[in-house]
Amino acid sequence: MLCKGARLLVRYGERTTAFEITEFHPPTTIGWVEEGARSGAKTFFHLGFAGATTSFRVKHVTPLSFVKWLKSKLSDRRDTHRVLNMTLQNIRKLTTA
């Protein structure tokens, strides 16, 4: 069950990580902090309703260190559109289940 303080174990292909839900205000807001490989990374999702439209905001905050900065400069960039689309599909699955 999702609630503030809940812990989730999530698998991304070969990588498994843990999240702790830090913000939870159904049906509009959820946020978590990662406790795995990207320890301390925070992600927040917020749905805004205005008549017949819905806005969707995502905020991702990664703790900055020199090593992480260097890795980001040396590695390939993520396909942001693909990642956002997968995130939206997963949220749809969670909200219709």
N, C-alpha and C positions, 0 to 999 in steps of 0.2 A: 504494500500500500504506500502511495506517495504521500509524504507529509514532511514538514520541516524537521531536519535531523535524521531522516531516513538515509540509509546507505545502500548504494546500488553497485553491483559488480557488472561491468559492461565489457563486451568483447568487440574489438575492432580487428577483424581478420585474425592474425596471430597474436595480437597484443590484447592483454586484459588489463583493465584499470578499475579503480574504485572511485565513486563520486559520493559526496555528502550533499544532500539537498539543504541549501542555506536560505532560500527564499521560496515560498510557496503560497500563492494567493489565487486559488482556482476561481474562475477559469482563465485568468489573464496573465499570471506571472509565475515563472519557475526559474530558479537559479541554483547552480551547484558549484562546488569546488572540487577539483580533481586531487586525488590522493595517491595516484600511481606515477607513471613515467613523467608526466608534466605536473608534478606536485605543486599545488598552490594556484594553478590556472583556474580562473573563474569564468563561468559562462552564464549569461542571463538571457531569458526570452520573455518578451512582453507582447501581448495582443491588445490592440486598441480598436474599439468598435465605434464607428461613426456612420449611422444610417445603414446603407446597404454595402458599405465597404469595411474591410478589416485591415489594419496596419499591423505589420509584424516587425519587431525590432529585436536584433541580436547584438549583444555586447559581450566581447570576449577579452579578458584581461589576463595577460601572462606576466608573471614576475620576471623582471629584467635582470639578467646577470651578464657579465661579459661573455661567458662561455655560450649561453643561449643566443646572445646577439650574434656572435661569430658563426655559430651553427646555422642561424637563419640566413646569413649572408652567403654561406658556402653551399647550402642545399637548394634544391629546386623549390620553387614556390608551389603551394597547393593550388589546385583548381577550385577556386572559391565558389564558382557557380555550381559545380558538381557537389561540393560539400554542403552548401546551403540547401540544394534540392534534396539531398539525402536526409538532411536534418528535418526539413519540412515533412517529408514522407514518413519519417519515424514518429514525429509529433502527431501526425494524422492517425497513425496506427494506435498510438497510446490513447488518444482522445476518443477514438471510436470503439475501443475494446471494452 
